[in-house]
Amino acid sequence: MTIRPADFKPFPAGNDWQVERDKMKNVCRACHSDGWINDFYEGFDKAVQEYNDVYFKPAKAKIDELYDKGLLDKTKYFDEHLELQFYELWHHEGRRARMGTMMMAPDYAWWHGFYECKARYNVIMEEAEHLIKTGEKAYIYPNYPNATGDTTKPEKIFGKQ
């Protein structure tokens, strides 16, 4: 999920996002009116909110539900199709949608971003609903390269869990 840097608990930014945004808006003022600048940032904020609320939060809730029901295995990450799909939704399509919007790149914001978020989201939800309906556990790829590692959050960064 996209959050403001000051709200990132492991490494919170030591600055105020609004102060930083105002600095960026001053750069924009070299060429653009306040109306144009404010409209741009409002559109960007709406794109981030759409990604968070429409795609990330519901998909994350569904993945968490599968973990809670024991239908996804928490032992390794990326060894099951839905874990990989969720990562792709966040890291690839979601990142492209948000960054494409911010960089005024409509092809990336839409075709390589939100359009693919919609498709990826549907894959996640369809497979998740099937597992919930049938009670079937997710297939674990036996030979997925480097689907290993400790998924425990480091106490030094995240505190006691």
N, C-alpha and C positions, 0 to 999 in steps of 0.2 A: 504494500500500500504506500502511496506517496504521502509523506508528511513533511512538515516544515523542519528544517535542520535543527532548530532549538528543541523540537519534540522527539528527536531521535535519542532514546534513552541510553544506549551504549556509549555514544559519543556526541552529546548535545553540543550544538554550536553555541559559542559564547557571544552571539550577537542577536539583534532583533531583526527578524525577517522583513518587517515593514521599513526599517531604516535602510536595509540593503536594497529593497525594491525601489525605494525613493531615489537612491543613488543611480540605479539603472534607468529609472524614468528620466532623470536629468540627462543621461546620455541620449535618450530618445528625443528629448526636446530640441536637440540640435537640428532636427529635421521635421519633427511632427508636432501637431497641436496636442493639448491636454486631452481633448475629446478622443482623438485617435488613440493616444497612449492608454487612456483608461479603458477604452473599449477593447483594446488588445489584451490587457491584463485580465479584464473580466472574462473574456473568452477563454483565456488560458486557465484561469481558476475553475471555470465551468467544465473544461475538458478533464482536468485532474479530478474534480468531484465526480464526474460521470464515470471515469475509470474506476475510482475507489468504490463508489456506491453500486454501480450496475454490474461490474465484472469482478473486481478483487474480493470484496466482502462476501458476496454470495458464494463464490467459488471456494474461498477459504473456509467458510462455514460448512460447506458440503464436504470438503476434504477432512476437516476436523471431525465431522460426524462419522465419516468412514473410519478414521483412526479410533474414535471412541467406541465404535461397534466392533472393532477388531477386523474390519474388512480390508483395511490397508495396514501394512506392517511398518512400524516405526524403526525397525532395527537398522535399516540402511535407507539412504535416500537415493532416488533415481532408479531403483530396481523394479519399480512398478510404473505402468503406463500413466496412471493419473498423476503421480508425482512429477513425472517429466512434463506432462501437459500443463500442470499448474505452474511449473517453472517457466515454461514457454509463454504462458499468458502474462506472467509478471515481467520476465526479463526481456522478452523479444517484442511481442505485439504491444504490450502495455507501455513499454519504454519508448517504442517507436511512435505510438499515438501521442504520448505526452510531449516528447521531444519534437516530433513533427509539428505539433501545434505551437510550441514555444518558438521554434525556428521558422515559422510561417512556411512550412513545406507541406502543402495539402496532400500530395501523393503519399507522403509518409504518415501524416496524421490520419488519413482515411484508408487508402488501399493497403498499405503496409502496417497500419495501426489498428484503428477501431474496427474496420471491416474484418480483419483477422482476429481481433479480440472476440467478436461475435461468433465466428466460426469455432475458435478454440474453446470458448465458453460452452457452446453447445456440445462439443465432444466431451468435455469434462462432465457436464450435467447428465448427459445421456448415459454415459458409462457408470457414473455414480448411482443414478436412479436404478439402473439394472442390478448393480451389486446389492443395493438396499432391498429391492423387491425380491431378489432371489436368495439373499443371505450368503451369496457366493463370495469367497475372498478374492481379492484382486490377484491376477496372475503375476508371479514374480519372475522376471527375466533371469534365467540361470547364469547367463554369461554376459550380462551387460557390463561393458568395460568401465572399470573404476567406480562402480556403484557401491562404494564402501564409505568408510569413515565414521567417526564418532559424531552423532548428532546432538550430543550434550552441549548446551550453551556454556561457554567458559565463564566460571564464576567471577574471574577477575574483571570481565567486561559486563556481564549481565547480573551479577550479584547472586545470592543463594536462590535456587529455584525450588 
